[in-house]
Amino acid sequence: TTGGCICSEGWTFANCSIDIDECRIPGSVCPNANEVCRNTNGGYQCNCKTGYVRSSNGTCTLSDCNHILTDSSGIIQTPIYPSDVAD
């Protein structure tokens, strides 16, 4: 409640027009050490860090991809682009 309004979760200010950046709140909102917080309008998402994938138990584990890229230029293609590969 701010200024007489009851804001929806994730919002604040007199007219509930300011998004709360949950990622900046002390103490991580993402419990897994291999996650990064991404603020969204009215909430947040916990995404796996680069090189990690979400496992069936919900944690982020190292990807089993054993490919090492050594060229300084080129094209990387994937059949699932542009979908989120961390899901």
N, CA, C and O atoms as a CHARMM CRD file, in Angstrom:
* protein
*
  348
    1    1 THR  N      0.84900  -1.18300   0.00000 PROA 1      0.00000
    2    1 THR  CA     0.00000   0.00000   0.00000 PROA 1      0.00000
    3    1 THR  C      0.88400   1.23300   0.00000 PROA 1      0.00000
    4    1 THR  O      1.74300   1.37200   0.87100 PROA 1      0.00000
    5    2 THR  N      0.69300   2.12400  -0.95200 PROA 2      0.00000
    6    2 THR  CA     1.44700   3.37400  -1.01300 PROA 2      0.00000
    7    2 THR  C      0.51800   4.49600  -1.42600 PROA 2      0.00000
    8    2 THR  O     -0.16600   4.39700  -2.44500 PROA 2      0.00000
    9    3 GLY  N      0.48800   5.56800  -0.64100 PROA 3      0.00000
   10    3 GLY  CA    -0.31200   6.72800  -0.99900 PROA 3      0.00000
   11    3 GLY  C     -1.80100   6.45500  -1.13600 PROA 3      0.00000
   12    3 GLY  O     -2.47900   7.14400  -1.89800 PROA 3      0.00000
   13    4 GLY  N     -2.31600   5.48900  -0.43300 PROA 4      0.00000
   14    4 GLY  CA    -3.72900   5.19000  -0.50700 PROA 4      0.00000
   15    4 GLY  C     -4.08900   4.13000  -1.53100 PROA 4      0.00000
   16    4 GLY  O     -5.23200   3.67400  -1.56100 PROA 4      0.00000
   17    5 CYS  N     -3.15400   3.72900  -2.36300 PROA 5      0.00000
   18    5 CYS  CA    -3.41400   2.67800  -3.35400 PROA 5      0.00000
   19    5 CYS  C     -2.91600   1.34200  -2.83300 PROA 5      0.00000
   20    5 CYS  O     -1.95800   1.28100  -2.06300 PROA 5      0.00000
   21    6 ILE  N     -3.55200   0.30600  -3.24600 PROA 6      0.00000
   22    6 ILE  CA    -3.05100  -1.03700  -2.97900 PROA 6      0.00000
   23    6 ILE  C     -2.49600  -1.54600  -4.29300 PROA 6      0.00000
   24    6 ILE  O     -3.23600  -1.85800  -5.22600 PROA 6      0.00000
   25    7 CYS  N     -1.16500  -1.62200  -4.34200 PROA 7      0.00000
   26    7 CYS  CA    -0.50000  -2.00600  -5.58700 PROA 7      0.00000
   27    7 CYS  C     -0.47600  -3.51000  -5.76900 PROA 7      0.00000
   28    7 CYS  O     -0.44500  -4.27100  -4.80200 PROA 7      0.00000
   29    8 SER  N     -0.49100  -3.92300  -7.02100 PROA 8      0.00000
   30    8 SER  CA    -0.27200  -5.33200  -7.34100 PROA 8      0.00000
   31    8 SER  C      1.16200  -5.68700  -6.96500 PROA 8      0.00000
   32    8 SER  O      2.03100  -4.81700  -6.89700 PROA 8      0.00000
   33    9 GLU  N      1.39500  -6.95600  -6.72500 PROA 9      0.00000
   34    9 GLU  CA     2.73600  -7.40600  -6.36500 PROA 9      0.00000
   35    9 GLU  C      3.73100  -6.98300  -7.44200 PROA 9      0.00000
   36    9 GLU  O      3.47300  -7.14400  -8.63500 PROA 9      0.00000
   37   10 GLY  N      4.87000  -6.43900  -7.01100 PROA 10     0.00000
   38   10 GLY  CA     5.91600  -6.02900  -7.93600 PROA 10     0.00000
   39   10 GLY  C      5.84900  -4.57500  -8.35700 PROA 10     0.00000
   40   10 GLY  O      6.69200  -4.11900  -9.13000 PROA 10     0.00000
   41   11 TRP  N      4.85000  -3.82700  -7.85900 PROA 11     0.00000
   42   11 TRP  CA     4.66700  -2.41900  -8.23200 PROA 11     0.00000
   43   11 TRP  C      4.60300  -1.54600  -6.98900 PROA 11     0.00000
   44   11 TRP  O      4.21500  -2.01400  -5.91900 PROA 11     0.00000
   45   12 THR  N      4.98500  -0.27200  -7.12400 PROA 12     0.00000
   46   12 THR  CA     4.98200   0.66500  -6.00800 PROA 12     0.00000
   47   12 THR  C      4.73100   2.07700  -6.51600 PROA 12     0.00000
   48   12 THR  O      4.61900   2.28000  -7.72500 PROA 12     0.00000
   49   13 PHE  N      4.64100   3.04000  -5.63900 PROA 13     0.00000
   50   13 PHE  CA     4.48500   4.47100  -5.84900 PROA 13     0.00000
   51   13 PHE  C      3.02000   4.83900  -5.62500 PROA 13     0.00000
   52   13 PHE  O      2.16400   3.96600  -5.48100 PROA 13     0.00000
   53   14 ALA  N      2.74600   6.13400  -5.59800 PROA 14     0.00000
   54   14 ALA  CA     1.40700   6.62400  -5.27000 PROA 14     0.00000
   55   14 ALA  C      0.33300   6.05000  -6.18900 PROA 14     0.00000
   56   14 ALA  O     -0.76600   5.73100  -5.73500 PROA 14     0.00000
   57   15 ASN  N      0.64400   5.91800  -7.47800 PROA 15     0.00000
   58   15 ASN  CA    -0.34200   5.36500  -8.40800 PROA 15     0.00000
   59   15 ASN  C      0.07100   3.98800  -8.93800 PROA 15     0.00000
   60   15 ASN  O     -0.42500   3.53600  -9.97000 PROA 15     0.00000
   61   16 CYS  N      0.98300   3.32900  -8.22000 PROA 16     0.00000
   62   16 CYS  CA     1.43900   1.97200  -8.55000 PROA 16     0.00000
   63   16 CYS  C      2.07000   1.89400  -9.94200 PROA 16     0.00000
   64   16 CYS  O      1.92500   0.89000 -10.63800 PROA 16     0.00000
   65   17 SER  N      2.76300   2.94700 -10.33900 PROA 17     0.00000
   66   17 SER  CA     3.30900   3.00600 -11.69100 PROA 17     0.00000
   67   17 SER  C      4.79400   2.66900 -11.77900 PROA 17     0.00000
   68   17 SER  O      5.35700   2.66900 -12.87400 PROA 17     0.00000
   69   18 ILE  N      5.43600   2.38200 -10.65100 PROA 18     0.00000
   70   18 ILE  CA     6.87100   2.08900 -10.67100 PROA 18     0.00000
   71   18 ILE  C      7.09100   0.61300 -10.35900 PROA 18     0.00000
   72   18 ILE  O      6.62300   0.08600  -9.35000 PROA 18     0.00000
   73   19 ASP  N      7.80600  -0.01900 -11.24900 PROA 19     0.00000
   74   19 ASP  CA     8.15000  -1.43200 -11.08100 PROA 19     0.00000
   75   19 ASP  C      9.20800  -1.57400 -10.00000 PROA 19     0.00000
   76   19 ASP  O     10.18000  -0.81900  -9.98100 PROA 19     0.00000
   77   20 ILE  N      9.03100  -2.52700  -9.10500 PROA 20     0.00000
   78   20 ILE  CA    10.04800  -2.84600  -8.10500 PROA 20     0.00000
   79   20 ILE  C     11.06500  -3.76600  -8.76200 PROA 20     0.00000
   80   20 ILE  O     10.70000  -4.79700  -9.32600 PROA 20     0.00000
   81   21 ASP  N     12.33600  -3.39800  -8.69200 PROA 21     0.00000
   82   21 ASP  CA    13.39100  -4.24400  -9.24300 PROA 21     0.00000
   83   21 ASP  C     13.80500  -5.25000  -8.17100 PROA 21     0.00000
   84   21 ASP  O     14.68500  -4.98500  -7.35300 PROA 21     0.00000
   85   22 GLU  N     13.15000  -6.40600  -8.19600 PROA 22     0.00000
   86   22 GLU  CA    13.41300  -7.43700  -7.19300 PROA 22     0.00000
   87   22 GLU  C     14.85500  -7.91500  -7.23800 PROA 22     0.00000
   88   22 GLU  O     15.37400  -8.40300  -6.23400 PROA 22     0.00000
   89   23 CYS  N     15.50400  -7.78400  -8.37500 PROA 23     0.00000
   90   23 CYS  CA    16.89000  -8.24600  -8.52600 PROA 23     0.00000
   91   23 CYS  C     17.86300  -7.38900  -7.73000 PROA 23     0.00000
   92   23 CYS  O     18.98200  -7.82300  -7.45600 PROA 23     0.00000
   93   24 ARG  N     17.46100  -6.18800  -7.35600 PROA 24     0.00000
   94   24 ARG  CA    18.33200  -5.29700  -6.57900 PROA 24     0.00000
   95   24 ARG  C     18.08900  -5.39400  -5.08000 PROA 24     0.00000
   96   24 ARG  O     18.79500  -4.75300  -4.30100 PROA 24     0.00000
   97   25 ILE  N     17.11900  -6.17200  -4.66600 PROA 25     0.00000
   98   25 ILE  CA    16.82800  -6.34200  -3.24800 PROA 25     0.00000
   99   25 ILE  C     17.94300  -7.17900  -2.62800 PROA 25     0.00000
  100   25 ILE  O     18.28500  -8.23700  -3.15500 PROA 25     0.00000
  101   26 PRO  N     18.52000  -6.71400  -1.50200 PROA 26     0.00000
  102   26 PRO  CA    19.59900  -7.48600  -0.86300 PROA 26     0.00000
  103   26 PRO  C     19.17300  -8.92000  -0.56800 PROA 26     0.00000
  104   26 PRO  O     18.05100  -9.16700  -0.12600 PROA 26     0.00000
  105   27 GLY  N     20.05700  -9.83600  -0.81000 PROA 27     0.00000
  106   27 GLY  CA    19.73400 -11.25700  -0.67900 PROA 27     0.00000
  107   27 GLY  C     19.10000 -11.71400  -1.97300 PROA 27     0.00000
  108   27 GLY  O     18.03700 -11.21800  -2.34700 PROA 27     0.00000
  109   28 SER  N     19.71600 -12.63100  -2.65200 PROA 28     0.00000
  110   28 SER  CA    19.27000 -13.01800  -3.98500 PROA 28     0.00000
  111   28 SER  C     17.87400 -13.61900  -3.97300 PROA 28     0.00000
  112   28 SER  O     17.54200 -14.43800  -3.11500 PROA 28     0.00000
  113   29 VAL  N     17.05600 -13.19800  -4.94300 PROA 29     0.00000
  114   29 VAL  CA    15.73000 -13.79300  -5.09800 PROA 29     0.00000
  115   29 VAL  C     15.82900 -15.11000  -5.86700 PROA 29     0.00000
  116   29 VAL  O     14.88600 -15.90100  -5.87400 PROA 29     0.00000
  117   30 CYS  N     16.96500 -15.33900  -6.50800 PROA 30     0.00000
  118   30 CYS  CA    17.20200 -16.58700  -7.24000 PROA 30     0.00000
  119   30 CYS  C     18.06000 -17.49600  -6.36000 PROA 30     0.00000
  120   30 CYS  O     19.21900 -17.18000  -6.08800 PROA 30     0.00000
  121   31 PRO  N     17.50400 -18.61600  -5.91700 PROA 31     0.00000
  122   31 PRO  CA    18.19100 -19.44800  -4.92800 PROA 31     0.00000
  123   31 PRO  C     19.38700 -20.23900  -5.45600 PROA 31     0.00000
  124   31 PRO  O     20.27600 -20.58800  -4.68000 PROA 31     0.00000
  125   32 ASN  N     19.42900 -20.52800  -6.75000 PROA 32     0.00000
  126   32 ASN  CA    20.49200 -21.35700  -7.30500 PROA 32     0.00000
  127   32 ASN  C     21.70800 -20.49500  -7.61000 PROA 32     0.00000
  128   32 ASN  O     21.57200 -19.44100  -8.23100 PROA 32     0.00000
  129   33 ALA  N     22.88100 -20.91500  -7.18900 PROA 33     0.00000
  130   33 ALA  CA    24.11100 -20.14600  -7.40200 PROA 33     0.00000
  131   33 ALA  C     24.42700 -19.96100  -8.88100 PROA 33     0.00000
  132   33 ALA  O     25.17200 -19.04800  -9.23700 PROA 33     0.00000
  133   34 ASN  N     23.88200 -20.80100  -9.74300 PROA 34     0.00000
  134   34 ASN  CA    24.17000 -20.71900 -11.17400 PROA 34     0.00000
  135   34 ASN  C     23.07000 -20.00200 -11.95200 PROA 34     0.00000
  136   34 ASN  O     22.93200 -20.18500 -13.16100 PROA 34     0.00000
  137   35 GLU  N     22.28600 -19.18000 -11.23900 PROA 35     0.00000
  138   35 GLU  CA    21.20900 -18.41700 -11.85200 PROA 35     0.00000
  139   35 GLU  C     21.53900 -16.92700 -11.83000 PROA 35     0.00000
  140   35 GLU  O     22.31300 -16.45700 -10.99700 PROA 35     0.00000
  141   36 VAL  N     20.94000 -16.20700 -12.75400 PROA 36     0.00000
  142   36 VAL  CA    21.00700 -14.75000 -12.76200 PROA 36     0.00000
  143   36 VAL  C     19.57200 -14.23400 -12.75000 PROA 36     0.00000
  144   36 VAL  O     18.67600 -14.82300 -13.35400 PROA 36     0.00000
  145   37 CYS  N     19.37900 -13.13300 -12.05700 PROA 37     0.00000
  146   37 CYS  CA    18.05500 -12.53000 -11.94100 PROA 37     0.00000
  147   37 CYS  C     17.84900 -11.55900 -13.08600 PROA 37     0.00000
  148   37 CYS  O     18.74400 -10.78200 -13.41900 PROA 37     0.00000
  149   38 ARG  N     16.66600 -11.60200 -13.68900 PROA 38     0.00000
  150   38 ARG  CA    16.28600 -10.66900 -14.75600 PROA 38     0.00000
  151   38 ARG  C     14.98100 -10.00100 -14.34200 PROA 38     0.00000
  152   38 ARG  O     13.95100 -10.66000 -14.20100 PROA 38     0.00000
  153   39 ASN  N     15.03600  -8.68100 -14.15000 PROA 39     0.00000
  154   39 ASN  CA    13.83700  -7.94500 -13.75800 PROA 39     0.00000
  155   39 ASN  C     12.85400  -7.88700 -14.92300 PROA 39     0.00000
  156   39 ASN  O     13.25300  -7.70300 -16.07300 PROA 39     0.00000
  157   40 THR  N     11.58000  -8.04500 -14.62200 PROA 40     0.00000
  158   40 THR  CA    10.51200  -7.91400 -15.61500 PROA 40     0.00000
  159   40 THR  C      9.47500  -6.95000 -15.05000 PROA 40     0.00000
  160   40 THR  O      9.52300  -6.63200 -13.86100 PROA 40     0.00000
  161   41 ASN  N      8.55000  -6.48200 -15.86000 PROA 41     0.00000
  162   41 ASN  CA     7.49100  -5.59800 -15.37100 PROA 41     0.00000
  163   41 ASN  C      6.63100  -6.34000 -14.35900 PROA 41     0.00000
  164   41 ASN  O      5.92200  -7.28600 -14.70400 PROA 41     0.00000
  165   42 GLY  N      6.70000  -5.90300 -13.11300 PROA 42     0.00000
  166   42 GLY  CA     5.89800  -6.49800 -12.05900 PROA 42     0.00000
  167   42 GLY  C      6.44800  -7.78700 -11.48900 PROA 42     0.00000
  168   42 GLY  O      5.76200  -8.44300 -10.70400 PROA 42     0.00000
  169   43 GLY  N      7.64100  -8.17100 -11.84800 PROA 43     0.00000
  170   43 GLY  CA     8.20100  -9.41200 -11.32800 PROA 43     0.00000
  171   43 GLY  C      9.65300  -9.59700 -11.70600 PROA 43     0.00000
  172   43 GLY  O     10.38500  -8.62800 -11.90700 PROA 43     0.00000
  173   44 TYR  N     10.06100 -10.84000 -11.79800 PROA 44     0.00000
  174   44 TYR  CA    11.43400 -11.17600 -12.15300 PROA 44     0.00000
  175   44 TYR  C     11.48500 -12.60800 -12.66500 PROA 44     0.00000
  176   44 TYR  O     10.54800 -13.38300 -12.47200 PROA 44     0.00000
  177   45 GLN  N     12.57700 -12.94400 -13.31200 PROA 45     0.00000
  178   45 GLN  CA    12.81800 -14.32000 -13.76100 PROA 45     0.00000
  179   45 GLN  C     14.20300 -14.73700 -13.30100 PROA 45     0.00000
  180   45 GLN  O     15.12600 -13.92300 -13.27900 PROA 45     0.00000
  181   46 CYS  N     14.34800 -15.97800 -12.94100 PROA 46     0.00000
  182   46 CYS  CA    15.65300 -16.54200 -12.63200 PROA 46     0.00000
  183   46 CYS  C     16.06600 -17.39500 -13.82900 PROA 46     0.00000
  184   46 CYS  O     15.45100 -18.42500 -14.10400 PROA 46     0.00000
  185   47 ASN  N     17.09700 -16.96800 -14.53000 PROA 47     0.00000
  186   47 ASN  CA    17.58600 -17.67800 -15.70500 PROA 47     0.00000
  187   47 ASN  C     18.93000 -18.31000 -15.39000 PROA 47     0.00000
  188   47 ASN  O     19.69000 -17.80400 -14.56300 PROA 47     0.00000
  189   48 CYS  N     19.21300 -19.41300 -16.05200 PROA 48     0.00000
  190   48 CYS  CA    20.50900 -20.06500 -15.87300 PROA 48     0.00000
  191   48 CYS  C     21.60200 -19.20400 -16.48900 PROA 48     0.00000
  192   48 CYS  O     21.40400 -18.57900 -17.53100 PROA 48     0.00000
  193   49 LYS  N     22.76300 -19.17900 -15.83000 PROA 49     0.00000
  194   49 LYS  CA    23.91100 -18.46900 -16.37700 PROA 49     0.00000
  195   49 LYS  C     24.32100 -19.11900 -17.69400 PROA 49     0.00000
  196   49 LYS  O     23.98000 -20.27100 -17.96100 PROA 49     0.00000
  197   50 THR  N     25.05100 -18.37400 -18.50900 PROA 50     0.00000
  198   50 THR  CA    25.56200 -18.89400 -19.77200 PROA 50     0.00000
  199   50 THR  C     26.37200 -20.15700 -19.51400 PROA 50     0.00000
  200   50 THR  O     27.21500 -20.18700 -18.61800 PROA 50     0.00000
  201   51 GLY  N     26.11900 -21.19200 -20.29300 PROA 51     0.00000
  202   51 GLY  CA    26.81300 -22.46800 -20.13400 PROA 51     0.00000
  203   51 GLY  C     26.09500 -23.45000 -19.23200 PROA 51     0.00000
  204   51 GLY  O     26.53400 -24.58900 -19.07300 PROA 51     0.00000
  205   52 TYR  N     24.98300 -23.01200 -18.63800 PROA 52     0.00000
  206   52 TYR  CA    24.20200 -23.86800 -17.74400 PROA 52     0.00000
  207   52 TYR  C     22.80800 -24.06900 -18.34200 PROA 52     0.00000
  208   52 TYR  O     22.32100 -23.23400 -19.10500 PROA 52     0.00000
  209   53 VAL  N     22.18500 -25.17300 -17.98900 PROA 53     0.00000
  210   53 VAL  CA    20.82300 -25.47000 -18.43800 PROA 53     0.00000
  211   53 VAL  C     19.97700 -25.85900 -17.22700 PROA 53     0.00000
  212   53 VAL  O     20.49800 -26.34400 -16.22300 PROA 53     0.00000
  213   54 ARG  N     18.67700 -25.64200 -17.33500 PROA 54     0.00000
  214   54 ARG  CA    17.76100 -25.99500 -16.24700 PROA 54     0.00000
  215   54 ARG  C     17.52400 -27.49600 -16.29100 PROA 54     0.00000
  216   54 ARG  O     17.07400 -28.03000 -17.30500 PROA 54     0.00000
  217   55 SER  N     17.82500 -28.17200 -15.19500 PROA 55     0.00000
  218   55 SER  CA    17.64000 -29.62000 -15.13000 PROA 55     0.00000
  219   55 SER  C     16.20700 -29.93700 -14.69800 PROA 55     0.00000
  220   55 SER  O     15.44400 -29.03600 -14.34800 PROA 55     0.00000
  221   56 SER  N     15.85200 -31.20600 -14.72500 PROA 56     0.00000
  222   56 SER  CA    14.48500 -31.61400 -14.39700 PROA 56     0.00000
  223   56 SER  C     14.11000 -31.30700 -12.94800 PROA 56     0.00000
  224   56 SER  O     12.92500 -31.20900 -12.62900 PROA 56     0.00000
  225   57 ASN  N     15.10500 -31.15300 -12.06100 PROA 57     0.00000
  226   57 ASN  CA    14.80300 -30.83000 -10.66200 PROA 57     0.00000
  227   57 ASN  C     14.77300 -29.32000 -10.41700 PROA 57     0.00000
  228   57 ASN  O     14.62300 -28.88500  -9.27500 PROA 57     0.00000
  229   58 GLY  N     14.91400 -28.52200 -11.46900 PROA 58     0.00000
  230   58 GLY  CA    14.78800 -27.07500 -11.35800 PROA 58     0.00000
  231   58 GLY  C     16.07400 -26.31600 -11.13500 PROA 58     0.00000
  232   58 GLY  O     16.07600 -25.08600 -11.16700 PROA 58     0.00000
  233   59 THR  N     17.17400 -27.02200 -10.90800 PROA 59     0.00000
  234   59 THR  CA    18.44400 -26.33700 -10.70000 PROA 59     0.00000
  235   59 THR  C     19.15900 -26.13000 -12.03000 PROA 59     0.00000
  236   59 THR  O     18.83200 -26.77300 -13.02700 PROA 59     0.00000
  237   60 CYS  N     20.12600 -25.23700 -12.03600 PROA 60     0.00000
  238   60 CYS  CA    20.92700 -24.98700 -13.22800 PROA 60     0.00000
  239   60 CYS  C     22.21700 -25.77900 -13.12700 PROA 60     0.00000
  240   60 CYS  O     22.99400 -25.60700 -12.18800 PROA 60     0.00000
  241   61 THR  N     22.43500 -26.64500 -14.09800 PROA 61     0.00000
  242   61 THR  CA    23.63300 -27.46800 -14.10400 PROA 61     0.00000
  243   61 THR  C     24.41800 -27.20500 -15.38300 PROA 61     0.00000
  244   61 THR  O     23.87000 -26.70900 -16.36800 PROA 61     0.00000
  245   62 LEU  N     25.69500 -27.53800 -15.36100 PROA 62     0.00000
  246   62 LEU  CA    26.53000 -27.33500 -16.54000 PROA 62     0.00000
  247   62 LEU  C     25.94000 -28.07000 -17.73000 PROA 62     0.00000
  248   62 LEU  O     25.48400 -29.20800 -17.61300 PROA 62     0.00000
  249   63 SER  N     25.95400 -27.41500 -18.85900 PROA 63     0.00000
  250   63 SER  CA    25.47800 -28.02300 -20.08900 PROA 63     0.00000
  251   63 SER  C     26.38800 -29.18800 -20.44200 PROA 63     0.00000
  252   63 SER  O     27.59200 -29.13700 -20.19200 PROA 63     0.00000
  253   64 ASP  N     25.81900 -30.23300 -21.02200 PROA 64     0.00000
  254   64 ASP  CA    26.64200 -31.36900 -21.42700 PROA 64     0.00000
  255   64 ASP  C     27.26500 -31.15400 -22.80200 PROA 64     0.00000
  256   64 ASP  O     27.84400 -32.07100 -23.38500 PROA 64     0.00000
  257   65 CYS  N     27.14000 -29.94300 -23.30500 PROA 65     0.00000
  258   65 CYS  CA    27.74100 -29.60900 -24.59500 PROA 65     0.00000
  259   65 CYS  C     29.25400 -29.54400 -24.43000 PROA 65     0.00000
  260   65 CYS  O     29.76200 -28.72300 -23.66600 PROA 65     0.00000
  261   66 ASN  N     29.95500 -30.38600 -25.12500 PROA 66     0.00000
  262   66 ASN  CA    31.40700 -30.44800 -24.99000 PROA 66     0.00000
  263   66 ASN  C     32.12500 -29.78600 -26.15200 PROA 66     0.00000
  264   66 ASN  O     33.30500 -30.05500 -26.37700 PROA 66     0.00000
  265   67 HSD  N     31.45000 -28.94000 -26.88300 PROA 67     0.00000
  266   67 HSD  CA    32.06200 -28.28900 -28.03100 PROA 67     0.00000
  267   67 HSD  C     32.79000 -27.03300 -27.59400 PROA 67     0.00000
  268   67 HSD  O     32.23600 -26.21600 -26.86000 PROA 67     0.00000
  269   68 ILE  N     34.00200 -26.87600 -28.02900 PROA 68     0.00000
  270   68 ILE  CA    34.77900 -25.68200 -27.73700 PROA 68     0.00000
  271   68 ILE  C     34.95200 -24.91200 -29.03400 PROA 68     0.00000
  272   68 ILE  O     35.46400 -25.44400 -30.01900 PROA 68     0.00000
  273   69 LEU  N     34.52300 -23.66400 -29.02900 PROA 69     0.00000
  274   69 LEU  CA    34.65800 -22.82600 -30.21000 PROA 69     0.00000
  275   69 LEU  C     36.03100 -22.17400 -30.18700 PROA 69     0.00000
  276   69 LEU  O     36.41200 -21.53000 -29.20900 PROA 69     0.00000
  277   70 THR  N     36.77100 -22.35200 -31.27900 PROA 70     0.00000
  278   70 THR  CA    38.11700 -21.80000 -31.32300 PROA 70     0.00000
  279   70 THR  C     38.30500 -20.76400 -32.42300 PROA 70     0.00000
  280   70 THR  O     39.26800 -19.99900 -32.38400 PROA 70     0.00000
  281   71 ASP  N     37.39900 -20.72200 -33.40800 PROA 71     0.00000
  282   71 ASP  CA    37.51800 -19.73100 -34.47800 PROA 71     0.00000
  283   71 ASP  C     37.09200 -18.36400 -33.96100 PROA 71     0.00000
  284   71 ASP  O     36.18300 -18.25300 -33.13800 PROA 71     0.00000
  285   72 SER  N     37.76200 -17.32200 -34.45700 PROA 72     0.00000
  286   72 SER  CA    37.41400 -15.97300 -34.01900 PROA 72     0.00000
  287   72 SER  C     36.27600 -15.37200 -34.83400 PROA 72     0.00000
  288   72 SER  O     35.80300 -14.28000 -34.52000 PROA 72     0.00000
  289   73 SER  N     35.83700 -16.06300 -35.86400 PROA 73     0.00000
  290   73 SER  CA    34.70300 -15.58000 -36.64700 PROA 73     0.00000
  291   73 SER  C     33.95700 -16.78000 -37.21200 PROA 73     0.00000
  292   73 SER  O     34.45400 -17.90600 -37.19600 PROA 73     0.00000
  293   74 GLY  N     32.75500 -16.51600 -37.71100 PROA 74     0.00000
  294   74 GLY  CA    31.96800 -17.59600 -38.29300 PROA 74     0.00000
  295   74 GLY  C     30.51100 -17.46100 -37.93600 PROA 74     0.00000
  296   74 GLY  O     30.08500 -16.44100 -37.39400 PROA 74     0.00000
  297   75 ILE  N     29.75000 -18.48600 -38.23600 PROA 75     0.00000
  298   75 ILE  CA    28.31400 -18.49600 -37.99600 PROA 75     0.00000
  299   75 ILE  C     27.98000 -19.70100 -37.13100 PROA 75     0.00000
  300   75 ILE  O     28.42900 -20.81800 -37.38900 PROA 75     0.00000
  301   76 ILE  N     27.18900 -19.45400 -36.11000 PROA 76     0.00000
  302   76 ILE  CA    26.70400 -20.53400 -35.25400 PROA 76     0.00000
  303   76 ILE  C     25.22000 -20.67400 -35.55800 PROA 76     0.00000
  304   76 ILE  O     24.47100 -19.69900 -35.49300 PROA 76     0.00000
  305   77 GLN  N     24.80000 -21.88200 -35.88900 PROA 77     0.00000
  306   77 GLN  CA    23.39800 -22.11700 -36.19900 PROA 77     0.00000
  307   77 GLN  C     22.83700 -23.17400 -35.26600 PROA 77     0.00000
  308   77 GLN  O     23.55000 -24.07700 -34.83100 PROA 77     0.00000
  309   78 THR  N     21.55300 -23.05200 -34.96400 PROA 78     0.00000
  310   78 THR  CA    20.86700 -24.02800 -34.14900 PROA 78     0.00000
  311   78 THR  C     19.43300 -24.15100 -34.65400 PROA 78     0.00000
  312   78 THR  O     18.83700 -23.14700 -35.04300 PROA 78     0.00000
  313   79 PRO  N     18.87600 -25.33500 -34.65700 PROA 79     0.00000
  314   79 PRO  CA    17.50300 -25.50600 -35.14000 PROA 79     0.00000
  315   79 PRO  C     16.46000 -24.90600 -34.20900 PROA 79     0.00000
  316   79 PRO  O     15.31300 -24.73500 -34.62200 PROA 79     0.00000
  317   80 ILE  N     16.81200 -24.57900 -32.97300 PROA 80     0.00000
  318   80 ILE  CA    15.83000 -24.03800 -32.03100 PROA 80     0.00000
  319   80 ILE  C     15.88900 -22.52700 -31.90500 PROA 80     0.00000
  320   80 ILE  O     15.14500 -21.95100 -31.11100 PROA 80     0.00000
  321   81 TYR  N     16.77400 -21.85300 -32.68500 PROA 81     0.00000
  322   81 TYR  CA    16.83600 -20.39000 -32.64600 PROA 81     0.00000
  323   81 TYR  C     15.52100 -19.82000 -33.14800 PROA 81     0.00000
  324   81 TYR  O     15.01600 -20.34900 -34.13800 PROA 81     0.00000
  325   82 PRO  N     14.93400 -18.82000 -32.57900 PROA 82     0.00000
  326   82 PRO  CA    15.42100 -17.97000 -31.48500 PROA 82     0.00000
  327   82 PRO  C     14.83900 -18.33500 -30.11700 PROA 82     0.00000
  328   82 PRO  O     14.86800 -17.50000 -29.21200 PROA 82     0.00000
  329   83 SER  N     14.32800 -19.51700 -29.93600 PROA 83     0.00000
  330   83 SER  CA    13.74400 -19.85700 -28.64200 PROA 83     0.00000
  331   83 SER  C     14.81700 -19.85700 -27.55600 PROA 83     0.00000
  332   83 SER  O     16.00700 -19.97600 -27.84400 PROA 83     0.00000
  333   84 ASP  N     14.38200 -19.72200 -26.31400 PROA 84     0.00000
  334   84 ASP  CA    15.30000 -19.65300 -25.18700 PROA 84     0.00000
  335   84 ASP  C     15.89900 -21.03600 -24.94600 PROA 84     0.00000
  336   84 ASP  O     15.18000 -21.96200 -24.57200 PROA 84     0.00000
  337   85 VAL  N     17.18000 -21.18300 -25.15100 PROA 85     0.00000
  338   85 VAL  CA    17.81900 -22.48900 -25.03200 PROA 85     0.00000
  339   85 VAL  C     18.04400 -22.90600 -23.59500 PROA 85     0.00000
  340   85 VAL  O     18.44000 -24.04700 -23.35500 PROA 85     0.00000
  341   86 ALA  N     17.80800 -22.02800 -22.62300 PROA 86     0.00000
  342   86 ALA  CA    18.02200 -22.37000 -21.21600 PROA 86     0.00000
  343   86 ALA  C     16.82400 -23.08200 -20.61100 PROA 86     0.00000
  344   86 ALA  O     16.92000 -23.58700 -19.49200 PROA 86     0.00000
  345   87 ASP  N     15.70200 -23.13800 -21.31300 PROA 87     0.00000
  346   87 ASP  CA    14.51300 -23.78200 -20.75100 PROA 87     0.00000
  347   87 ASP  C     14.53500 -25.27700 -20.92800 PROA 87     0.00000
  348   87 ASP  O     13.60200 -25.96300 -20.50800 PROA 87     0.00000
